[in-house]
Amino acid sequence: NIVQALRPYTKQIFDCHLMVTNPENMLISLKEAGADIVSVHYETCPHLHRTIVKIKELGMKAGVVINPATPVSVIEPVLTMVNQVLVMTVDPGLGGQIFLQEMLEKIDQLVEYKQKNNLNFEIEVDGGINDQTIQLAKKAGATIAVAGSYVFGANNPAEQLKILKNSVS
């Protein structure tokens, strides 16, 4: 497990995004490995409430993930329970896809719901993140961004990361 292999070398937060069916089967091993945050997909988690409760009982923060075709309204019942919501800004499964700007509307909806209900969760985006799209996501209200191909597909990942940070500072 990657988390277990890296945990001895850093105190950084390990934010684990589970794109699996039955994610509840992995929770204990993730806790033992040193995970800090576990996010599960609404679409693959038949017992979402129970899974979120279990994540929190294990002492980790909990997140819920929604795919591009999934409306925000379906996760409203768990928004009081989670620490973060991850909006997939591409269809999951393939790296290097184009950011779906239509997902900015979902971020707007989450910000509005959060304010209206006095909730405190982070809004994370994943997919098609680069120095331009990260600015759009931040402006819409995203507070965390996952950048895979843009950083790790570059000749100089450290420089790409610096460009990303500078574009939103």
Phi and psi in radians as a Rosetta constraint file:
Dihedral C 1 N 2 CA 2 C 2 CIRCULARHARMONIC -1.094 0.35
Dihedral N 2 CA 2 C 2 N 3 CIRCULARHARMONIC -0.754 0.35
Dihedral C 2 N 3 CA 3 C 3 CIRCULARHARMONIC -1.038 0.35
Dihedral N 3 CA 3 C 3 N 4 CIRCULARHARMONIC -0.827 0.35
Dihedral C 3 N 4 CA 4 C 4 CIRCULARHARMONIC -1.081 0.35
Dihedral N 4 CA 4 C 4 N 5 CIRCULARHARMONIC -0.679 0.35
Dihedral C 4 N 5 CA 5 C 5 CIRCULARHARMONIC -1.198 0.35
Dihedral N 5 CA 5 C 5 N 6 CIRCULARHARMONIC -0.617 0.35
Dihedral C 5 N 6 CA 6 C 6 CIRCULARHARMONIC -1.597 0.35
Dihedral N 6 CA 6 C 6 N 7 CIRCULARHARMONIC -0.432 0.35
Dihedral C 6 N 7 CA 7 C 7 CIRCULARHARMONIC -0.904 0.35
Dihedral N 7 CA 7 C 7 N 8 CIRCULARHARMONIC -0.721 0.35
Dihedral C 7 N 8 CA 8 C 8 CIRCULARHARMONIC -1.115 0.35
Dihedral N 8 CA 8 C 8 N 9 CIRCULARHARMONIC -0.291 0.35
Dihedral C 8 N 9 CA 9 C 9 CIRCULARHARMONIC -1.749 0.35
Dihedral N 9 CA 9 C 9 N 10 CIRCULARHARMONIC -0.087 0.35
Dihedral C 9 N 10 CA 10 C 10 CIRCULARHARMONIC -2.705 0.35
Dihedral N 10 CA 10 C 10 N 11 CIRCULARHARMONIC 2.679 0.35
Dihedral C 10 N 11 CA 11 C 11 CIRCULARHARMONIC -1.823 0.35
Dihedral N 11 CA 11 C 11 N 12 CIRCULARHARMONIC 0.134 0.35
Dihedral C 11 N 12 CA 12 C 12 CIRCULARHARMONIC -1.058 0.35
Dihedral N 12 CA 12 C 12 N 13 CIRCULARHARMONIC 2.734 0.35
Dihedral C 12 N 13 CA 13 C 13 CIRCULARHARMONIC -1.289 0.35
Dihedral N 13 CA 13 C 13 N 14 CIRCULARHARMONIC 2.303 0.35
Dihedral C 13 N 14 CA 14 C 14 CIRCULARHARMONIC -1.757 0.35
Dihedral N 14 CA 14 C 14 N 15 CIRCULARHARMONIC 1.948 0.35
Dihedral C 14 N 15 CA 15 C 15 CIRCULARHARMONIC -1.827 0.35
Dihedral N 15 CA 15 C 15 N 16 CIRCULARHARMONIC 1.848 0.35
Dihedral C 15 N 16 CA 16 C 16 CIRCULARHARMONIC -1.744 0.35
Dihedral N 16 CA 16 C 16 N 17 CIRCULARHARMONIC 2.092 0.35
Dihedral C 16 N 17 CA 17 C 17 CIRCULARHARMONIC -1.800 0.35
Dihedral N 17 CA 17 C 17 N 18 CIRCULARHARMONIC 1.920 0.35
Dihedral C 17 N 18 CA 18 C 18 CIRCULARHARMONIC -1.650 0.35
Dihedral N 18 CA 18 C 18 N 19 CIRCULARHARMONIC 1.901 0.35
Dihedral C 18 N 19 CA 19 C 19 CIRCULARHARMONIC -1.761 0.35
Dihedral N 19 CA 19 C 19 N 20 CIRCULARHARMONIC 1.158 0.35
Dihedral C 19 N 20 CA 20 C 20 CIRCULARHARMONIC -2.441 0.35
Dihedral N 20 CA 20 C 20 N 21 CIRCULARHARMONIC 2.777 0.35
Dihedral C 20 N 21 CA 21 C 21 CIRCULARHARMONIC -1.443 0.35
Dihedral N 21 CA 21 C 21 N 22 CIRCULARHARMONIC 2.639 0.35
Dihedral C 21 N 22 CA 22 C 22 CIRCULARHARMONIC 0.917 0.35
Dihedral N 22 CA 22 C 22 N 23 CIRCULARHARMONIC 0.970 0.35
Dihedral C 22 N 23 CA 23 C 23 CIRCULARHARMONIC -1.081 0.35
Dihedral N 23 CA 23 C 23 N 24 CIRCULARHARMONIC -0.398 0.35
Dihedral C 23 N 24 CA 24 C 24 CIRCULARHARMONIC -1.037 0.35
Dihedral N 24 CA 24 C 24 N 25 CIRCULARHARMONIC -0.413 0.35
Dihedral C 24 N 25 CA 25 C 25 CIRCULARHARMONIC -1.230 0.35
Dihedral N 25 CA 25 C 25 N 26 CIRCULARHARMONIC -0.244 0.35
Dihedral C 25 N 26 CA 26 C 26 CIRCULARHARMONIC -1.826 0.35
Dihedral N 26 CA 26 C 26 N 27 CIRCULARHARMONIC -0.115 0.35
Dihedral C 26 N 27 CA 27 C 27 CIRCULARHARMONIC -1.118 0.35
Dihedral N 27 CA 27 C 27 N 28 CIRCULARHARMONIC -0.798 0.35
Dihedral C 27 N 28 CA 28 C 28 CIRCULARHARMONIC -1.109 0.35
Dihedral N 28 CA 28 C 28 N 29 CIRCULARHARMONIC -0.770 0.35
Dihedral C 28 N 29 CA 29 C 29 CIRCULARHARMONIC -1.153 0.35
Dihedral N 29 CA 29 C 29 N 30 CIRCULARHARMONIC -0.595 0.35
Dihedral C 29 N 30 CA 30 C 30 CIRCULARHARMONIC -1.162 0.35
Dihedral N 30 CA 30 C 30 N 31 CIRCULARHARMONIC -0.721 0.35
Dihedral C 30 N 31 CA 31 C 31 CIRCULARHARMONIC -1.071 0.35
Dihedral N 31 CA 31 C 31 N 32 CIRCULARHARMONIC -0.830 0.35
Dihedral C 31 N 32 CA 32 C 32 CIRCULARHARMONIC -1.100 0.35
Dihedral N 32 CA 32 C 32 N 33 CIRCULARHARMONIC -0.539 0.35
Dihedral C 32 N 33 CA 33 C 33 CIRCULARHARMONIC -1.330 0.35
Dihedral N 33 CA 33 C 33 N 34 CIRCULARHARMONIC -0.366 0.35
Dihedral C 33 N 34 CA 34 C 34 CIRCULARHARMONIC 1.946 0.35
Dihedral N 34 CA 34 C 34 N 35 CIRCULARHARMONIC 0.328 0.35
Dihedral C 34 N 35 CA 35 C 35 CIRCULARHARMONIC -1.180 0.35
Dihedral N 35 CA 35 C 35 N 36 CIRCULARHARMONIC 2.544 0.35
Dihedral C 35 N 36 CA 36 C 36 CIRCULARHARMONIC -1.818 0.35
Dihedral N 36 CA 36 C 36 N 37 CIRCULARHARMONIC -0.676 0.35
Dihedral C 36 N 37 CA 37 C 37 CIRCULARHARMONIC -2.295 0.35
Dihedral N 37 CA 37 C 37 N 38 CIRCULARHARMONIC 2.371 0.35
Dihedral C 37 N 38 CA 38 C 38 CIRCULARHARMONIC -2.226 0.35
Dihedral N 38 CA 38 C 38 N 39 CIRCULARHARMONIC 2.164 0.35
Dihedral C 38 N 39 CA 39 C 39 CIRCULARHARMONIC -1.977 0.35
Dihedral N 39 CA 39 C 39 N 40 CIRCULARHARMONIC 2.350 0.35
Dihedral C 39 N 40 CA 40 C 40 CIRCULARHARMONIC -2.104 0.35
Dihedral N 40 CA 40 C 40 N 41 CIRCULARHARMONIC 2.584 0.35
Dihedral C 40 N 41 CA 41 C 41 CIRCULARHARMONIC -1.346 0.35
Dihedral N 41 CA 41 C 41 N 42 CIRCULARHARMONIC 2.261 0.35
Dihedral C 41 N 42 CA 42 C 42 CIRCULARHARMONIC -0.922 0.35
Dihedral N 42 CA 42 C 42 N 43 CIRCULARHARMONIC -0.725 0.35
Dihedral C 42 N 43 CA 43 C 43 CIRCULARHARMONIC -1.218 0.35
Dihedral N 43 CA 43 C 43 N 44 CIRCULARHARMONIC -0.360 0.35
Dihedral C 43 N 44 CA 44 C 44 CIRCULARHARMONIC -2.057 0.35
Dihedral N 44 CA 44 C 44 N 45 CIRCULARHARMONIC 0.162 0.35
Dihedral C 44 N 45 CA 45 C 45 CIRCULARHARMONIC -2.075 0.35
Dihedral N 45 CA 45 C 45 N 46 CIRCULARHARMONIC 1.660 0.35
Dihedral C 45 N 46 CA 46 C 46 CIRCULARHARMONIC -1.143 0.35
Dihedral N 46 CA 46 C 46 N 47 CIRCULARHARMONIC -0.399 0.35
Dihedral C 46 N 47 CA 47 C 47 CIRCULARHARMONIC -2.127 0.35
Dihedral N 47 CA 47 C 47 N 48 CIRCULARHARMONIC 1.127 0.35
Dihedral C 47 N 48 CA 48 C 48 CIRCULARHARMONIC -1.030 0.35
Dihedral N 48 CA 48 C 48 N 49 CIRCULARHARMONIC -0.855 0.35
Dihedral C 48 N 49 CA 49 C 49 CIRCULARHARMONIC -0.993 0.35
Dihedral N 49 CA 49 C 49 N 50 CIRCULARHARMONIC -0.880 0.35
Dihedral C 49 N 50 CA 50 C 50 CIRCULARHARMONIC -1.075 0.35
Dihedral N 50 CA 50 C 50 N 51 CIRCULARHARMONIC -0.689 0.35
Dihedral C 50 N 51 CA 51 C 51 CIRCULARHARMONIC -1.162 0.35
Dihedral N 51 CA 51 C 51 N 52 CIRCULARHARMONIC -0.745 0.35
Dihedral C 51 N 52 CA 52 C 52 CIRCULARHARMONIC -1.098 0.35
Dihedral N 52 CA 52 C 52 N 53 CIRCULARHARMONIC -0.760 0.35
Dihedral C 52 N 53 CA 53 C 53 CIRCULARHARMONIC -1.040 0.35
Dihedral N 53 CA 53 C 53 N 54 CIRCULARHARMONIC -0.767 0.35
Dihedral C 53 N 54 CA 54 C 54 CIRCULARHARMONIC -1.103 0.35
Dihedral N 54 CA 54 C 54 N 55 CIRCULARHARMONIC -0.747 0.35
Dihedral C 54 N 55 CA 55 C 55 CIRCULARHARMONIC -0.991 0.35
Dihedral N 55 CA 55 C 55 N 56 CIRCULARHARMONIC -0.817 0.35
Dihedral C 55 N 56 CA 56 C 56 CIRCULARHARMONIC -1.214 0.35
Dihedral N 56 CA 56 C 56 N 57 CIRCULARHARMONIC -0.663 0.35
Dihedral C 56 N 57 CA 57 C 57 CIRCULARHARMONIC -1.065 0.35
Dihedral N 57 CA 57 C 57 N 58 CIRCULARHARMONIC -0.551 0.35
Dihedral C 57 N 58 CA 58 C 58 CIRCULARHARMONIC -1.392 0.35
Dihedral N 58 CA 58 C 58 N 59 CIRCULARHARMONIC -0.024 0.35
Dihedral C 58 N 59 CA 59 C 59 CIRCULARHARMONIC 1.534 0.35
Dihedral N 59 CA 59 C 59 N 60 CIRCULARHARMONIC 0.266 0.35
Dihedral C 59 N 60 CA 60 C 60 CIRCULARHARMONIC -1.866 0.35
Dihedral N 60 CA 60 C 60 N 61 CIRCULARHARMONIC 2.822 0.35
Dihedral C 60 N 61 CA 61 C 61 CIRCULARHARMONIC -1.439 0.35
Dihedral N 61 CA 61 C 61 N 62 CIRCULARHARMONIC 2.654 0.35
Dihedral C 61 N 62 CA 62 C 62 CIRCULARHARMONIC -2.054 0.35
Dihedral N 62 CA 62 C 62 N 63 CIRCULARHARMONIC 2.489 0.35
Dihedral C 62 N 63 CA 63 C 63 CIRCULARHARMONIC -2.333 0.35
Dihedral N 63 CA 63 C 63 N 64 CIRCULARHARMONIC 2.746 0.35
Dihedral C 63 N 64 CA 64 C 64 CIRCULARHARMONIC -2.126 0.35
Dihedral N 64 CA 64 C 64 N 65 CIRCULARHARMONIC 2.471 0.35
Dihedral C 64 N 65 CA 65 C 65 CIRCULARHARMONIC -1.995 0.35
Dihedral N 65 CA 65 C 65 N 66 CIRCULARHARMONIC 2.425 0.35
Dihedral C 65 N 66 CA 66 C 66 CIRCULARHARMONIC -2.188 0.35
Dihedral N 66 CA 66 C 66 N 67 CIRCULARHARMONIC 2.406 0.35
Dihedral C 66 N 67 CA 67 C 67 CIRCULARHARMONIC -1.386 0.35
Dihedral N 67 CA 67 C 67 N 68 CIRCULARHARMONIC 2.875 0.35
Dihedral C 67 N 68 CA 68 C 68 CIRCULARHARMONIC -0.950 0.35
Dihedral N 68 CA 68 C 68 N 69 CIRCULARHARMONIC -0.624 0.35
Dihedral C 68 N 69 CA 69 C 69 CIRCULARHARMONIC -1.444 0.35
Dihedral N 69 CA 69 C 69 N 70 CIRCULARHARMONIC -0.104 0.35
Dihedral C 69 N 70 CA 70 C 70 CIRCULARHARMONIC -1.627 0.35
Dihedral N 70 CA 70 C 70 N 71 CIRCULARHARMONIC 2.205 0.35
Dihedral C 70 N 71 CA 71 C 71 CIRCULARHARMONIC -1.299 0.35
Dihedral N 71 CA 71 C 71 N 72 CIRCULARHARMONIC 2.616 0.35
Dihedral C 71 N 72 CA 72 C 72 CIRCULARHARMONIC -1.025 0.35
Dihedral N 72 CA 72 C 72 N 73 CIRCULARHARMONIC -0.605 0.35
Dihedral C 72 N 73 CA 73 C 73 CIRCULARHARMONIC -0.962 0.35
Dihedral N 73 CA 73 C 73 N 74 CIRCULARHARMONIC -0.519 0.35
Dihedral C 73 N 74 CA 74 C 74 CIRCULARHARMONIC -1.252 0.35
Dihedral N 74 CA 74 C 74 N 75 CIRCULARHARMONIC -0.346 0.35
Dihedral C 74 N 75 CA 75 C 75 CIRCULARHARMONIC -1.752 0.35
Dihedral N 75 CA 75 C 75 N 76 CIRCULARHARMONIC -0.029 0.35
Dihedral C 75 N 76 CA 76 C 76 CIRCULARHARMONIC -0.933 0.35
Dihedral N 76 CA 76 C 76 N 77 CIRCULARHARMONIC -0.667 0.35
Dihedral C 76 N 77 CA 77 C 77 CIRCULARHARMONIC -1.075 0.35
Dihedral N 77 CA 77 C 77 N 78 CIRCULARHARMONIC -0.348 0.35
Dihedral C 77 N 78 CA 78 C 78 CIRCULARHARMONIC -1.886 0.35
Dihedral N 78 CA 78 C 78 N 79 CIRCULARHARMONIC 0.007 0.35
Dihedral C 78 N 79 CA 79 C 79 CIRCULARHARMONIC -1.141 0.35
Dihedral N 79 CA 79 C 79 N 80 CIRCULARHARMONIC -0.397 0.35
Dihedral C 79 N 80 CA 80 C 80 CIRCULARHARMONIC -1.320 0.35
Dihedral N 80 CA 80 C 80 N 81 CIRCULARHARMONIC -0.259 0.35
Dihedral C 80 N 81 CA 81 C 81 CIRCULARHARMONIC -1.732 0.35
Dihedral N 81 CA 81 C 81 N 82 CIRCULARHARMONIC -0.379 0.35
Dihedral C 81 N 82 CA 82 C 82 CIRCULARHARMONIC -1.698 0.35
Dihedral N 82 CA 82 C 82 N 83 CIRCULARHARMONIC 2.749 0.35
Dihedral C 82 N 83 CA 83 C 83 CIRCULARHARMONIC -1.634 0.35
Dihedral N 83 CA 83 C 83 N 84 CIRCULARHARMONIC -0.374 0.35
Dihedral C 83 N 84 CA 84 C 84 CIRCULARHARMONIC -2.720 0.35
Dihedral N 84 CA 84 C 84 N 85 CIRCULARHARMONIC 2.712 0.35
Dihedral C 84 N 85 CA 85 C 85 CIRCULARHARMONIC -2.129 0.35
Dihedral N 85 CA 85 C 85 N 86 CIRCULARHARMONIC 2.214 0.35
Dihedral C 85 N 86 CA 86 C 86 CIRCULARHARMONIC -1.818 0.35
Dihedral N 86 CA 86 C 86 N 87 CIRCULARHARMONIC 2.051 0.35
Dihedral C 86 N 87 CA 87 C 87 CIRCULARHARMONIC -1.678 0.35
Dihedral N 87 CA 87 C 87 N 88 CIRCULARHARMONIC 2.019 0.35
Dihedral C 87 N 88 CA 88 C 88 CIRCULARHARMONIC -1.267 0.35
Dihedral N 88 CA 88 C 88 N 89 CIRCULARHARMONIC 2.139 0.35
Dihedral C 88 N 89 CA 89 C 89 CIRCULARHARMONIC -1.766 0.35
Dihedral N 89 CA 89 C 89 N 90 CIRCULARHARMONIC 0.219 0.35
Dihedral C 89 N 90 CA 90 C 90 CIRCULARHARMONIC -2.558 0.35
Dihedral N 90 CA 90 C 90 N 91 CIRCULARHARMONIC 2.897 0.35
Dihedral C 90 N 91 CA 91 C 91 CIRCULARHARMONIC -1.272 0.35
Dihedral N 91 CA 91 C 91 N 92 CIRCULARHARMONIC 2.229 0.35
Dihedral C 91 N 92 CA 92 C 92 CIRCULARHARMONIC -1.142 0.35
Dihedral N 92 CA 92 C 92 N 93 CIRCULARHARMONIC 2.664 0.35
Dihedral C 92 N 93 CA 93 C 93 CIRCULARHARMONIC 2.131 0.35
Dihedral N 93 CA 93 C 93 N 94 CIRCULARHARMONIC -0.474 0.35
Dihedral C 93 N 94 CA 94 C 94 CIRCULARHARMONIC -2.236 0.35
Dihedral N 94 CA 94 C 94 N 95 CIRCULARHARMONIC 2.302 0.35
Dihedral C 94 N 95 CA 95 C 95 CIRCULARHARMONIC -1.356 0.35
Dihedral N 95 CA 95 C 95 N 96 CIRCULARHARMONIC 2.808 0.35
Dihedral C 95 N 96 CA 96 C 96 CIRCULARHARMONIC 1.393 0.35
Dihedral N 96 CA 96 C 96 N 97 CIRCULARHARMONIC 0.269 0.35
Dihedral C 96 N 97 CA 97 C 97 CIRCULARHARMONIC -1.389 0.35
Dihedral N 97 CA 97 C 97 N 98 CIRCULARHARMONIC 2.890 0.35
Dihedral C 97 N 98 CA 98 C 98 CIRCULARHARMONIC -1.468 0.35
Dihedral N 98 CA 98 C 98 N 99 CIRCULARHARMONIC 2.331 0.35
Dihedral C 98 N 99 CA 99 C 99 CIRCULARHARMONIC -0.974 0.35
Dihedral N 99 CA 99 C 99 N 100 CIRCULARHARMONIC 2.232 0.35
Dihedral C 99 N 100 CA 100 C 100 CIRCULARHARMONIC -1.543 0.35
Dihedral N 100 CA 100 C 100 N 101 CIRCULARHARMONIC 1.794 0.35
Dihedral C 100 N 101 CA 101 C 101 CIRCULARHARMONIC -1.092 0.35
Dihedral N 101 CA 101 C 101 N 102 CIRCULARHARMONIC -0.370 0.35
Dihedral C 101 N 102 CA 102 C 102 CIRCULARHARMONIC -1.068 0.35
Dihedral N 102 CA 102 C 102 N 103 CIRCULARHARMONIC -0.367 0.35
Dihedral C 102 N 103 CA 103 C 103 CIRCULARHARMONIC -1.279 0.35
Dihedral N 103 CA 103 C 103 N 104 CIRCULARHARMONIC -0.257 0.35
Dihedral C 103 N 104 CA 104 C 104 CIRCULARHARMONIC -1.066 0.35
Dihedral N 104 CA 104 C 104 N 105 CIRCULARHARMONIC -0.556 0.35
Dihedral C 104 N 105 CA 105 C 105 CIRCULARHARMONIC -1.099 0.35
Dihedral N 105 CA 105 C 105 N 106 CIRCULARHARMONIC -0.655 0.35
Dihedral C 105 N 106 CA 106 C 106 CIRCULARHARMONIC -1.142 0.35
Dihedral N 106 CA 106 C 106 N 107 CIRCULARHARMONIC -0.688 0.35
Dihedral C 106 N 107 CA 107 C 107 CIRCULARHARMONIC -1.086 0.35
Dihedral N 107 CA 107 C 107 N 108 CIRCULARHARMONIC -0.786 0.35
Dihedral C 107 N 108 CA 108 C 108 CIRCULARHARMONIC -0.981 0.35
Dihedral N 108 CA 108 C 108 N 109 CIRCULARHARMONIC -0.787 0.35
Dihedral C 108 N 109 CA 109 C 109 CIRCULARHARMONIC -1.094 0.35
Dihedral N 109 CA 109 C 109 N 110 CIRCULARHARMONIC -0.722 0.35
Dihedral C 109 N 110 CA 110 C 110 CIRCULARHARMONIC -1.152 0.35
Dihedral N 110 CA 110 C 110 N 111 CIRCULARHARMONIC -0.736 0.35
Dihedral C 110 N 111 CA 111 C 111 CIRCULARHARMONIC -1.052 0.35
Dihedral N 111 CA 111 C 111 N 112 CIRCULARHARMONIC -0.804 0.35
Dihedral C 111 N 112 CA 112 C 112 CIRCULARHARMONIC -1.083 0.35
Dihedral N 112 CA 112 C 112 N 113 CIRCULARHARMONIC -0.798 0.35
Dihedral C 112 N 113 CA 113 C 113 CIRCULARHARMONIC -1.099 0.35
Dihedral N 113 CA 113 C 113 N 114 CIRCULARHARMONIC -0.750 0.35
Dihedral C 113 N 114 CA 114 C 114 CIRCULARHARMONIC -1.055 0.35
Dihedral N 114 CA 114 C 114 N 115 CIRCULARHARMONIC -0.815 0.35
Dihedral C 114 N 115 CA 115 C 115 CIRCULARHARMONIC -1.184 0.35
Dihedral N 115 CA 115 C 115 N 116 CIRCULARHARMONIC -0.788 0.35
Dihedral C 115 N 116 CA 116 C 116 CIRCULARHARMONIC -1.059 0.35
Dihedral N 116 CA 116 C 116 N 117 CIRCULARHARMONIC -0.615 0.35
Dihedral C 116 N 117 CA 117 C 117 CIRCULARHARMONIC -1.832 0.35
Dihedral N 117 CA 117 C 117 N 118 CIRCULARHARMONIC 0.161 0.35
Dihedral C 117 N 118 CA 118 C 118 CIRCULARHARMONIC 0.899 0.35
Dihedral N 118 CA 118 C 118 N 119 CIRCULARHARMONIC 0.889 0.35
Dihedral C 118 N 119 CA 119 C 119 CIRCULARHARMONIC -1.789 0.35
Dihedral N 119 CA 119 C 119 N 120 CIRCULARHARMONIC 2.852 0.35
Dihedral C 119 N 120 CA 120 C 120 CIRCULARHARMONIC -2.343 0.35
Dihedral N 120 CA 120 C 120 N 121 CIRCULARHARMONIC 1.425 0.35
Dihedral C 120 N 121 CA 121 C 121 CIRCULARHARMONIC -2.248 0.35
Dihedral N 121 CA 121 C 121 N 122 CIRCULARHARMONIC 2.644 0.35
Dihedral C 121 N 122 CA 122 C 122 CIRCULARHARMONIC -1.373 0.35
Dihedral N 122 CA 122 C 122 N 123 CIRCULARHARMONIC 2.671 0.35
Dihedral C 122 N 123 CA 123 C 123 CIRCULARHARMONIC -2.036 0.35
Dihedral N 123 CA 123 C 123 N 124 CIRCULARHARMONIC 2.070 0.35
Dihedral C 123 N 124 CA 124 C 124 CIRCULARHARMONIC -1.973 0.35
Dihedral N 124 CA 124 C 124 N 125 CIRCULARHARMONIC 2.553 0.35
Dihedral C 124 N 125 CA 125 C 125 CIRCULARHARMONIC -2.157 0.35
Dihedral N 125 CA 125 C 125 N 126 CIRCULARHARMONIC 2.559 0.35
Dihedral C 125 N 126 CA 126 C 126 CIRCULARHARMONIC -2.549 0.35
Dihedral N 126 CA 126 C 126 N 127 CIRCULARHARMONIC 2.112 0.35
Dihedral C 126 N 127 CA 127 C 127 CIRCULARHARMONIC 2.176 0.35
Dihedral N 127 CA 127 C 127 N 128 CIRCULARHARMONIC 2.098 0.35
Dihedral C 127 N 128 CA 128 C 128 CIRCULARHARMONIC 1.212 0.35
Dihedral N 128 CA 128 C 128 N 129 CIRCULARHARMONIC 0.406 0.35
Dihedral C 128 N 129 CA 129 C 129 CIRCULARHARMONIC -1.405 0.35
Dihedral N 129 CA 129 C 129 N 130 CIRCULARHARMONIC 2.237 0.35
Dihedral C 129 N 130 CA 130 C 130 CIRCULARHARMONIC -2.515 0.35
Dihedral N 130 CA 130 C 130 N 131 CIRCULARHARMONIC -2.995 0.35
Dihedral C 130 N 131 CA 131 C 131 CIRCULARHARMONIC -1.181 0.35
Dihedral N 131 CA 131 C 131 N 132 CIRCULARHARMONIC -0.292 0.35
Dihedral C 131 N 132 CA 132 C 132 CIRCULARHARMONIC -1.603 0.35
Dihedral N 132 CA 132 C 132 N 133 CIRCULARHARMONIC -0.859 0.35
Dihedral C 132 N 133 CA 133 C 133 CIRCULARHARMONIC -1.212 0.35
Dihedral N 133 CA 133 C 133 N 134 CIRCULARHARMONIC -0.494 0.35
Dihedral C 133 N 134 CA 134 C 134 CIRCULARHARMONIC -1.124 0.35
Dihedral N 134 CA 134 C 134 N 135 CIRCULARHARMONIC -0.586 0.35
Dihedral C 134 N 135 CA 135 C 135 CIRCULARHARMONIC -1.188 0.35
Dihedral N 135 CA 135 C 135 N 136 CIRCULARHARMONIC -0.720 0.35
Dihedral C 135 N 136 CA 136 C 136 CIRCULARHARMONIC -1.085 0.35
Dihedral N 136 CA 136 C 136 N 137 CIRCULARHARMONIC -0.771 0.35
Dihedral C 136 N 137 CA 137 C 137 CIRCULARHARMONIC -1.133 0.35
Dihedral N 137 CA 137 C 137 N 138 CIRCULARHARMONIC -0.743 0.35
Dihedral C 137 N 138 CA 138 C 138 CIRCULARHARMONIC -1.110 0.35
Dihedral N 138 CA 138 C 138 N 139 CIRCULARHARMONIC -0.766 0.35
Dihedral C 138 N 139 CA 139 C 139 CIRCULARHARMONIC -1.061 0.35
Dihedral N 139 CA 139 C 139 N 140 CIRCULARHARMONIC -0.628 0.35
Dihedral C 139 N 140 CA 140 C 140 CIRCULARHARMONIC -1.267 0.35
Dihedral N 140 CA 140 C 140 N 141 CIRCULARHARMONIC -0.398 0.35
Dihedral C 140 N 141 CA 141 C 141 CIRCULARHARMONIC 2.227 0.35
Dihedral N 141 CA 141 C 141 N 142 CIRCULARHARMONIC 0.045 0.35
Dihedral C 141 N 142 CA 142 C 142 CIRCULARHARMONIC -1.202 0.35
Dihedral N 142 CA 142 C 142 N 143 CIRCULARHARMONIC 2.462 0.35
Dihedral C 142 N 143 CA 143 C 143 CIRCULARHARMONIC -1.977 0.35
Dihedral N 143 CA 143 C 143 N 144 CIRCULARHARMONIC -0.204 0.35
Dihedral C 143 N 144 CA 144 C 144 CIRCULARHARMONIC -2.413 0.35
Dihedral N 144 CA 144 C 144 N 145 CIRCULARHARMONIC 2.430 0.35
Dihedral C 144 N 145 CA 145 C 145 CIRCULARHARMONIC -2.293 0.35
Dihedral N 145 CA 145 C 145 N 146 CIRCULARHARMONIC 2.453 0.35
Dihedral C 145 N 146 CA 146 C 146 CIRCULARHARMONIC -1.859 0.35
Dihedral N 146 CA 146 C 146 N 147 CIRCULARHARMONIC 2.142 0.35
Dihedral C 146 N 147 CA 147 C 147 CIRCULARHARMONIC -2.123 0.35
Dihedral N 147 CA 147 C 147 N 148 CIRCULARHARMONIC 1.885 0.35
Dihedral C 147 N 148 CA 148 C 148 CIRCULARHARMONIC -1.654 0.35
Dihedral N 148 CA 148 C 148 N 149 CIRCULARHARMONIC -1.405 0.35
Dihedral C 148 N 149 CA 149 C 149 CIRCULARHARMONIC -1.037 0.35
Dihedral N 149 CA 149 C 149 N 150 CIRCULARHARMONIC -0.648 0.35
Dihedral C 149 N 150 CA 150 C 150 CIRCULARHARMONIC -1.056 0.35
Dihedral N 150 CA 150 C 150 N 151 CIRCULARHARMONIC -0.678 0.35
Dihedral C 150 N 151 CA 151 C 151 CIRCULARHARMONIC -1.531 0.35
Dihedral N 151 CA 151 C 151 N 152 CIRCULARHARMONIC -0.980 0.35
Dihedral C 151 N 152 CA 152 C 152 CIRCULARHARMONIC -1.401 0.35
Dihedral N 152 CA 152 C 152 N 153 CIRCULARHARMONIC -0.222 0.35
Dihedral C 152 N 153 CA 153 C 153 CIRCULARHARMONIC -1.587 0.35
Dihedral N 153 CA 153 C 153 N 154 CIRCULARHARMONIC -0.023 0.35
Dihedral C 153 N 154 CA 154 C 154 CIRCULARHARMONIC -1.536 0.35
Dihedral N 154 CA 154 C 154 N 155 CIRCULARHARMONIC 2.755 0.35
Dihedral C 154 N 155 CA 155 C 155 CIRCULARHARMONIC -1.138 0.35
Dihedral N 155 CA 155 C 155 N 156 CIRCULARHARMONIC -0.571 0.35
Dihedral C 155 N 156 CA 156 C 156 CIRCULARHARMONIC -2.245 0.35
Dihedral N 156 CA 156 C 156 N 157 CIRCULARHARMONIC 1.486 0.35
Dihedral C 156 N 157 CA 157 C 157 CIRCULARHARMONIC -0.983 0.35
Dihedral N 157 CA 157 C 157 N 158 CIRCULARHARMONIC -0.665 0.35
Dihedral C 157 N 158 CA 158 C 158 CIRCULARHARMONIC -1.092 0.35
Dihedral N 158 CA 158 C 158 N 159 CIRCULARHARMONIC -0.691 0.35
Dihedral C 158 N 159 CA 159 C 159 CIRCULARHARMONIC -1.178 0.35
Dihedral N 159 CA 159 C 159 N 160 CIRCULARHARMONIC -0.717 0.35
Dihedral C 159 N 160 CA 160 C 160 CIRCULARHARMONIC -1.074 0.35
Dihedral N 160 CA 160 C 160 N 161 CIRCULARHARMONIC -0.715 0.35
Dihedral C 160 N 161 CA 161 C 161 CIRCULARHARMONIC -1.112 0.35
Dihedral N 161 CA 161 C 161 N 162 CIRCULARHARMONIC -0.709 0.35
Dihedral C 161 N 162 CA 162 C 162 CIRCULARHARMONIC -1.091 0.35
Dihedral N 162 CA 162 C 162 N 163 CIRCULARHARMONIC -0.730 0.35
Dihedral C 162 N 163 CA 163 C 163 CIRCULARHARMONIC -1.058 0.35
Dihedral N 163 CA 163 C 163 N 164 CIRCULARHARMONIC -0.775 0.35
Dihedral C 163 N 164 CA 164 C 164 CIRCULARHARMONIC -1.045 0.35
Dihedral N 164 CA 164 C 164 N 165 CIRCULARHARMONIC -0.856 0.35
Dihedral C 164 N 165 CA 165 C 165 CIRCULARHARMONIC -1.053 0.35
Dihedral N 165 CA 165 C 165 N 166 CIRCULARHARMONIC -0.760 0.35
Dihedral C 165 N 166 CA 166 C 166 CIRCULARHARMONIC -1.153 0.35
Dihedral N 166 CA 166 C 166 N 167 CIRCULARHARMONIC -0.531 0.35
Dihedral C 166 N 167 CA 167 C 167 CIRCULARHARMONIC -1.247 0.35
Dihedral N 167 CA 167 C 167 N 168 CIRCULARHARMONIC -0.304 0.35
Dihedral C 167 N 168 CA 168 C 168 CIRCULARHARMONIC -2.067 0.35
Dihedral N 168 CA 168 C 168 N 169 CIRCULARHARMONIC 0.113 0.35
